[in-house]
Amino acid sequence: MTRTNYDTGRGLALLAMMERIRAFERQAELAATRDKLVLGAIHLSIGQEACAAGIMQALRRDDLLLSTHRGHGHTLAKGADPAAMMKELLGREGGCCGGKGGSMHIADFGVGMLGANGVVSANITIGAGAAHGIKLLGDDRICVDIFGDGAINRGPFLEGLNWAAVFDLPVLFVCEDNEWSATTRTADMTGGDGAAARAEAIGLPVQRVDGNDVEAVADIAGDLVARIRRDRRPAFLHARTFRQEGHTYFDPAAYRSQEATQARIAADDPIARHRETLQAAGVAMAELDQIKAKAEAEMQAALSVATAAPFPPDDSVFDEVQDIGSPAEEAV
Ligand SMILES: Cc1ncc(C[n+]2csc(CCOP(=O)(O)OP(=O)(O)O)c2C)c(N)n1
């Protein structure tokens, strides 16, 4: 697409972030499949990088973020250290959560990332609560709360959006709609017109965006974030994207047509699309390749650092984890 007044600097930064996210996840996938080093599941966001890169570039470091079980890209784009994230995936000392959370519980309060969450939809009400906290403190931060299309069929979606609407909270709800809920096509289990229509019914201003067009996401997110920061009211973004891989790294996605998936990737990969935009704006292919190579080297190094890191000492096993008591203790 030809654009007038094209901001090449922003375009290159968006590409660099998407390449970093993809390279991180490719290394994480290798760590899991080739090296058998990942403790627990990981859910890759390959193909969804434009949402993370486009939205996070609109945020300040002190803005707050909540994410899902598919949150590596959001966390990285919010500014977290990839080596600390990789250590977390491998359960190592120095991980974002001391190696005790793993992929689905990555948090980094230093960059405002309050947590990934393995419980579908739970982060929606937590995000509303975080936004309410900002309101009570009276500062000018905002909260971005990202969830998948499957999450709109659980109660916290209604509760979180309604709470934010009623209390005028500074939160941007983002439905990152990749069409699938684990192994089920979301359209097959969703009544009515879906996420955006439900948000409109609750009274939120809604924007829809092609979530594989990183420039469009960045433009719309920039507007929405500025508006929320100024008006202190919630908004909703429905971003359509596509999950290129299986639900988890060990899911071969046999429930959907491989041909259709490959055709979709060929037509709609956000990185390939953005490279074309940059080339049309006059950026040399060699520069684009260099950005990719740099991202890959960075993430290979992150995996090496993580692989070399020790596991946390045995006597720290109960440090910094929630104390829910022990059945053995109660039996005594
Ligand atoms: C409350 C709850 N129910 C079911 C699950 C099992 N589960 C994990 S991911 C997932 C699908 C989520 O789909 P979506 O919200 O669209 O996110 P996506 O995986 O597509 O990113 C399900 C059903 C869960 N983790 N939590």
The ligand as an SDF file (V2000), in Angstrom:
LIG
                    3D

 26 27  0  0  0  0  0  0  0  0999 V2000
  -11.5940  -20.7770   32.3520 C   0  0  0  0  0  0  0  0  0  0  0  0
  -10.8540  -21.6340   31.3510 C   0  0  0  0  0  0  0  0  0  0  0  0
  -11.5410  -22.4960   30.5880 N   0  0  0  0  0  0  0  0  0  0  0  0
  -10.8900  -23.2690   29.6940 C   0  0  0  0  0  0  0  0  0  0  0  0
   -9.5350  -23.1970   29.5770 C   0  0  0  0  0  0  0  0  0  0  0  0
   -8.8100  -24.0630   28.5580 C   0  0  0  0  0  0  0  0  0  0  0  0
   -8.3500  -23.1910   27.4700 N   0  0  0  0  0  0  0  0  0  0  0  0
   -7.0920  -22.7350   27.4150 C   0  0  0  0  0  0  0  0  0  0  0  0
   -6.8490  -21.6990   26.1320 S   0  0  0  0  0  0  0  0  0  0  0  0
   -8.4220  -21.8960   25.5870 C   0  0  0  0  0  0  0  0  0  0  0  0
   -8.9220  -21.2040   24.3470 C   0  0  0  0  0  0  0  0  0  0  0  0
   -8.8360  -19.7260   24.4730 C   0  0  0  0  0  0  0  0  0  0  0  0
   -9.1870  -19.1110   23.2730 O   0  0  0  0  0  0  0  0  0  0  0  0
   -8.9900  -17.5910   23.1090 P   0  0  0  0  0  0  0  0  0  0  0  0
   -9.4740  -16.8660   24.3140 O   0  0  0  0  0  0  0  0  0  0  0  0
   -9.6010  -17.2080   21.8160 O   0  0  0  0  0  0  0  0  0  0  0  0
   -7.4140  -17.3930   23.0770 O   0  0  0  0  0  0  0  0  0  0  0  0
   -6.3720  -17.9740   22.0450 P   0  0  0  0  0  0  0  0  0  0  0  0
   -5.9140  -19.2980   22.5950 O   0  0  0  0  0  0  0  0  0  0  0  0
   -7.0600  -18.1000   20.7440 O   0  0  0  0  0  0  0  0  0  0  0  0
   -5.2830  -16.9910   22.0220 O   0  0  0  0  0  0  0  0  0  0  0  0
   -9.1200  -22.7470   26.4290 C   0  0  0  0  0  0  0  0  0  0  0  0
  -10.5390  -23.1180   26.2340 C   0  0  0  0  0  0  0  0  0  0  0  0
   -8.8470  -22.3050   30.4090 C   0  0  0  0  0  0  0  0  0  0  0  0
   -7.5210  -22.1710   30.3590 N   0  0  0  0  0  0  0  0  0  0  0  0
   -9.5130  -21.5030   31.2700 N   0  0  0  0  0  0  0  0  0  0  0  0
  1  2  1  0
  2  3  1  0
  2 26  2  0
  3  4  2  0
  4  5  1  0
  5  6  1  0
  5 24  2  0
  6  7  1  0
  7  8  2  0
  7 22  1  0
  8  9  1  0
  9 10  1  0
 10 11  1  0
 10 22  2  0
 11 12  1  0
 12 13  1  0
 13 14  1  0
 14 15  2  0
 14 16  1  0
 14 17  1  0
 17 18  1  0
 18 19  2  0
 18 20  1  0
 18 21  1  0
 22 23  1  0
 24 25  1  0
 24 26  1  0
M  CHG  1   7   1
M  END
$$$$
